[in-house]
Amino acid sequence: MKNNTYRLKIVGKNPEQFLKMLYTLHIELWLIEKIDKGYIIEVSSSSYEKIKKIKTSYKITIVNRHGIIALIHHLKKYYLLLISGLIGFLLLVMLSHLIFKVEIVHNDPSLRSFLTEELKEYGITPFHLQVGFKKQEAIVKDILTKHKDKIEWMEIERIGTKYIVRVEPRKYNEETKEGKPQDIVAKKDGIITKIDAKTGSITKQVNDYVKKGDVIITGIIKNQDTVMTTVVATGTVMAETWYKINVEMPLNYYEQTLTGKSKNILKISFLTHDISLFDFHPYKNYKDIDTPIIKNNLLPLSLKKVTRQEALVKDEVYTEDTAIKKALQLASEKLLKTLGVNDKIILEKTLKITRKDSKIILDIFFKVEEDITDFKEIDLTQLAKDSEEARN
């Protein structure tokens, strides 16, 4: 098999004489092709080294190379470009695994500042390497355990090179506002199921129906009709509340849910074809977010950095009974997402079922035990005026 060969062009006066000289030197010619004023020949790399040592007036130029010598030639010729590309690729991989921004979504600056310092201990901070999805979950669980008195709910989501942290503080953190006297009032209409009063005077009882804004635990302490003092009423009120939810469930059900796992790959696009590079463990289902790296409007070729997000896909055909069960489950999950950690559904009832085209529509009634604790500052000026009028 021919390998490591040079294809040469020999030009000069009477080039046949040069070929005869090569024969006398026992240089094997694998190709002889006549051209204007000369010949094209092909020789082995060792033969080419002998030819280079011949002193001659003939012009000898390399037309092409084959085999390993061709590869070495191209590496030498383009080594700066290759090294630059390799460094650029390594830099891209490194940058794609760094976090450049941590955004804490909440209006309270003190809570944002507290969480920023807390997350630093776990490496969730700008210009640090990303952590895996399982470690993210472990960090959230650890923070919720350590600060359960401050934080009710929290999640960390990675989007590209940014972390978005969503957080919900404990509701009873709102109980005291600079020590000002306050009442505990109903956040919404309901029937009281439980009252846990730490300070203040209870004005309602279990099984009482209350409307939004009704005082349940007051911070006004009286002896008979005389106001003795005011305090910050603290505690929790649970009540039975009601919801009506409308939910639609298609009989041909398709849902794509992102798992939170993602990886960065490179994608070469040529005309209508895409080639993914370094996708060593491909996801079965996924969603891509493309960021162009190299793009030329004149050429149908581009290089993109791709954030590939793993997805779970449900693609099912339901019977009517199955669709109803799924709709009830979906409605419960939808409602629970709006409730607090201590709230629970105590009854669900289907009010109406409608079939329209290829979907089922349900109206569902829910009875919920829910924390309806809210707070209202006591107007001391109005209280003093009311007390004065009562004495007169």
C-alpha positions in Angstrom: 0.0 0.0 0.0 1.4 3.4 -1.0 1.9 5.7 2.1 4.0 8.7 3.0 4.5 9.8 -0.6 5.4 13.0 -2.3 3.9 14.1 -5.7 6.5 16.3 -7.4 6.6 18.5 -10.5 9.8 18.4 -12.5 10.2 21.3 -15.0 13.2 22.1 -17.2 15.0 21.5 -20.5 14.8 17.9 -21.6 13.3 16.5 -18.3 13.6 12.9 -19.6 17.3 13.2 -18.7 16.4 13.9 -15.1 14.1 10.8 -15.0 17.0 8.6 -16.4 19.2 9.9 -13.6 16.7 8.9 -11.0 16.5 5.4 -12.5 20.3 5.1 -12.3 20.1 6.2 -8.6 17.6 3.3 -8.0 14.8 5.8 -7.0 11.4 4.1 -7.6 8.8 6.2 -9.4 5.2 5.2 -8.5 3.7 7.7 -11.0 5.0 9.4 -14.1 2.6 11.8 -15.8 3.7 14.0 -18.8 2.8 17.7 -18.5 3.8 20.8 -20.5 7.6 21.3 -20.1 8.0 18.5 -17.6 6.6 15.6 -15.6 4.6 14.8 -12.5 6.1 12.0 -10.5 5.3 10.3 -7.2 8.0 9.0 -4.9 8.4 7.7 -1.3 9.5 10.0 1.5 12.9 8.3 1.6 13.3 8.8 -2.2 12.3 12.5 -1.8 15.1 13.0 0.7 17.6 11.6 -1.9 16.2 13.8 -4.6 16.7 16.9 -2.4 20.4 16.2 -2.3 20.8 16.1 -6.1 22.4 19.3 -7.5 20.4 20.1 -10.6 19.1 23.0 -12.7 15.6 21.4 -12.9 12.9 23.1 -11.0 11.4 20.6 -8.5 8.2 21.6 -6.6 6.0 19.6 -4.3 2.5 19.3 -5.7 1.0 17.2 -2.9 1.7 14.9 0.0 0.0 11.7 1.2 -0.1 9.8 4.5 1.5 10.8 7.8 3.8 13.3 6.2 0.7 15.2 4.9 -0.7 15.3 8.4 2.6 16.5 9.9 2.8 19.2 7.2 -0.7 20.5 7.9 0.0 20.5 11.6 3.2 22.5 11.2 1.4 24.9 8.8 -1.7 25.5 10.9 -0.4 24.8 14.4 -1.0 28.4 15.6 -4.6 28.1 14.4 -5.0 24.7 16.0 -3.5 25.8 19.3 -5.7 28.9 19.3 -8.8 26.8 18.5 -7.9 24.3 21.3 -7.3 27.1 23.8 -10.6 28.8 22.7 -12.5 25.5 23.1 -11.0 24.8 26.6 -11.8 28.4 27.6 -15.4 28.0 26.3 -15.8 24.7 28.3 -14.4 26.4 31.4 -16.6 29.5 31.0 -19.7 27.4 30.3 -19.2 25.6 33.7 -18.8 28.9 35.6 -21.6 30.8 37.3 -21.5 34.6 36.5 -24.6 35.7 38.4 -26.7 34.7 41.4 -30.1 36.4 41.4 -32.2 36.1 44.5 -35.9 36.8 43.7 -37.4 38.6 46.7 -38.3 42.2 47.6 -36.7 42.1 51.1 -33.1 43.4 50.9 -32.2 41.9 54.3 -33.4 38.5 53.2 -31.4 38.8 50.0 -28.3 39.8 51.9 -28.7 36.9 54.4 -29.2 34.3 51.6 -26.3 35.7 49.6 -23.9 35.1 52.5 -25.5 31.7 53.3 -25.1 30.5 49.7 -21.5 31.5 49.6 -20.7 28.8 52.1 -22.0 26.3 49.6 -20.2 27.7 46.6 -23.3 29.3 45.1 -21.6 32.6 44.2 -20.4 34.3 41.0 -17.3 33.0 39.3 -17.5 29.6 41.0 -18.0 26.3 39.2 -21.6 25.1 38.8 -22.8 22.4 41.2 -24.8 19.4 40.1 -28.6 19.1 40.3 -28.5 16.6 43.2 -26.1 18.9 45.1 -28.4 21.8 44.5 -31.3 19.9 46.1 -29.1 18.9 49.0 -28.1 22.6 49.5 -31.7 23.7 49.5 -32.7 21.0 52.0 -29.8 21.9 54.3 -30.6 25.6 54.3 -34.3 24.9 54.9 -33.4 22.7 57.9 -30.9 25.2 59.4 -33.2 28.2 59.0 -36.7 26.7 59.2 -37.6 29.6 61.6 -36.9 32.1 58.7 -37.5 30.3 55.4 -40.7 28.4 54.5 -39.8 27.5 50.9 -36.8 27.8 48.5 -35.6 26.6 45.2 -32.4 27.1 43.1 -32.7 27.0 39.3 -29.7 27.2 36.9 -30.3 28.9 33.6 -27.2 28.9 31.5 -24.5 30.6 33.6 -26.9 32.1 36.1 -28.5 30.8 39.3 -32.0 32.1 40.1 -32.9 31.6 43.7 -36.6 31.9 44.7 -37.5 32.1 48.4 -40.5 32.5 50.6 -40.0 33.6 54.2 -42.0 32.2 57.1 -45.3 34.0 57.4 -45.0 34.5 61.2 -41.9 36.6 60.5 -44.4 39.4 59.7 -46.0 39.2 63.1 -43.9 41.9 64.7 -43.3 45.2 62.9 -40.9 47.2 65.0 -42.8 46.1 68.2 -45.9 48.1 67.3 -49.2 46.7 68.9 -51.2 44.6 66.4 -54.2 42.3 66.0 -54.3 39.0 64.3 -57.1 39.1 61.7 -58.6 36.7 59.1 -56.8 36.7 55.8 -59.9 35.4 54.1 -63.4 34.0 54.8 -63.6 30.7 56.6 -64.7 28.6 59.6 -62.1 28.5 62.3 -60.7 25.0 63.1 -57.8 25.9 65.4 -56.5 28.9 67.3 -53.0 29.0 68.7 -52.5 32.3 70.6 -49.1 33.1 72.0 -49.9 36.7 73.1 -53.0 38.7 73.0 -56.7 38.0 73.8 -58.8 35.6 71.8 -62.0 37.2 70.4 -63.3 34.2 68.3 -63.8 30.5 68.9 -63.3 27.3 67.0 -66.2 26.7 64.5 -66.9 30.5 64.3 -67.4 31.8 60.8 -65.2 34.8 60.1 -64.9 37.2 57.1 -61.7 38.7 55.8 -60.4 41.3 58.2 -62.3 40.1 61.3 -60.2 40.3 64.5 -59.5 36.8 65.9 -56.7 37.6 68.5 -56.5 41.2 69.6 -53.6 43.0 71.1 -55.9 45.2 73.2 -55.9 43.9 76.7 -59.0 45.0 78.7 -60.3 44.6 82.3 -64.0 44.5 81.7 -64.4 47.5 79.4 -61.3 49.4 80.4 -58.2 49.2 78.2 -55.3 48.2 80.4 -52.5 47.9 77.8 -51.7 47.0 74.2 -49.4 44.2 73.0 -48.2 42.6 69.8 -50.7 39.8 69.2 -48.9 36.6 68.0 -50.2 33.2 67.1 -51.7 31.1 64.3 -55.2 30.6 63.1 -56.3 27.7 60.9 -59.6 27.7 59.2 -61.7 25.7 56.7 -61.7 27.6 53.4 -63.2 26.8 50.0 -62.0 26.8 46.4 -63.6 26.1 43.0 -61.1 25.1 40.3 -61.7 24.6 36.6 -59.3 22.2 34.9 -59.1 20.9 31.3 -57.5 17.5 30.4 -57.0 16.6 26.8 -57.6 12.9 25.9 -54.4 13.1 23.8 -52.1 14.3 26.5 -48.6 15.6 25.9 -46.4 17.2 28.5 -42.7 18.0 28.5 -41.1 18.7 32.0 -37.5 19.8 32.5 -35.6 17.8 35.1 -33.2 20.6 36.0 -30.2 18.6 34.6 -28.3 20.2 31.7 -25.0 20.2 29.9 -23.2 22.3 27.4 -22.2 21.0 24.0 -21.1 22.4 20.7 -23.2 22.2 17.6 -22.1 22.6 14.0 -24.9 23.6 11.6 -24.5 23.2 7.8 -27.5 23.9 5.6 -30.3 21.9 7.2 -28.0 19.4 9.0 -26.8 19.7 12.7 -23.9 17.8 14.2 -23.5 17.7 18.0 -20.0 17.5 19.4 -19.0 16.1 22.8 -22.5 14.8 23.5 -21.1 11.7 25.2 -24.2 10.7 27.2 -27.1 11.9 25.1 -30.5 12.6 26.8 -33.5 10.7 25.4 -35.6 13.8 25.4 -34.3 17.4 25.7 -34.7 21.1 25.0 -31.9 23.1 23.5 -31.0 26.8 24.0 -28.6 27.9 21.3 -26.0 30.7 21.6 -24.2 31.5 18.3 -20.4 31.5 18.5 -19.5 31.8 14.8 -22.0 32.7 12.2 -21.5 34.0 8.6 -24.5 35.3 6.6 -22.7 34.4 3.4 -22.0 30.8 4.3 -24.5 28.2 5.4 -22.2 27.2 8.2 -22.3 28.1 11.9 -20.9 27.0 15.3 -23.1 27.3 18.4 -22.8 26.7 22.1 -25.9 24.7 23.1 -27.3 24.4 26.6 -29.1 21.0 26.4 -31.7 20.5 29.1 -33.0 17.1 29.9 -36.7 16.6 29.7 -39.3 14.0 30.7 -42.0 13.5 28.2 -45.5 12.2 28.7 -47.3 11.4 25.5 -50.4 9.4 26.3 -53.9 8.7 25.0 -56.5 8.6 27.9 -59.9 7.0 28.2 -62.5 9.3 29.6 -62.3 7.8 33.1 -58.5 8.1 33.1 -58.7 11.7 32.0 -61.0 12.5 34.8 -58.7 10.9 37.4 -55.7 12.8 35.9 -57.7 16.1 35.9 -58.5 15.6 39.6 -54.9 14.9 40.4 -53.7 17.9 38.3 -56.3 20.2 40.1 -55.0 19.0 43.5 -51.4 19.6 42.6 -52.3 23.0 41.2 -54.1 24.0 44.4 -51.4 22.6 46.7 -48.8 24.8 45.0 -50.7 27.9 46.2 -51.0 26.7 49.8 -48.6 26.9 52.7 -46.6 23.9 54.1 -49.1 23.3 56.9 -52.2 23.6 54.8 -54.0 20.5 53.5 -57.0 19.5 51.4 -59.7 17.8 53.4 -62.4 17.3 50.8 -62.7 17.4 47.0 -65.9 17.0 45.0 -66.5 17.1 41.3 -69.4 19.6 40.5 -69.5 19.3 36.7 -68.0 17.2 33.9 -68.1 18.4 30.3 -66.7 16.8 27.2 -65.7 19.2 24.5 -63.9 18.1 21.3 -61.0 16.0 22.4 -60.8 17.1 26.1 -62.6 16.8 29.4 -63.5 19.9 31.4 -64.1 19.6 35.2 -65.4 22.0 37.8 -64.1 20.8 41.2 -64.9 22.0 44.7 -62.2 21.8 47.3 -62.5 22.2 51.1 -59.1 23.1 52.6 -57.7 23.6 56.1 -55.6 26.7 55.7 -53.6 29.2 57.7 -55.6 32.4 57.5 -53.3 34.4 59.9 -52.9 38.0 58.9 -51.9 41.1 60.9 -53.3 44.6 61.4 -51.6 47.4 63.3 -53.7 48.9 66.2 -54.5 52.6 65.7 -53.5 53.9 69.1 -54.9 57.3 68.4 -58.3 55.9 67.5 -58.2 53.5 70.5 -57.6 56.5 72.9 -60.5 58.4 71.4 -62.8 55.4 71.7 -61.8 54.9 75.3 -62.4 58.5 76.1 -65.9 58.4 74.6 -66.7 55.2 76.5 -65.7 56.9 79.8 -67.9 59.9 79.0 
